[in-house]
């Protein structure tokens, strides 16, 4: 039951990010990783297997998005909007 809820949450994260960042696939993927690591309840290994990435790449991509949000107000607002528009 829990794994179904977690899968549904990751699917919701993907939908929310895809609707907010339709033109930039690379950025959208990094934002998905960012939200999955913080909100999905999955381990980094599970997230990495979902996105076909290694553990360190998941961590690096997520950290980069966090730093980018801290530095850029506009990008930080985008992340907050995505988080507010979905059930994250």
Secondary structure, 3 states (H helix, E strand, C coil): CHHHHHHHHHHHHHHHHHHHCCCCHHHHHHHHHHHHHHHCCCCHHHHHHHCCCCHHHHHHHHHHHHHHHHHCHHHHHHHHHHHHHCCC
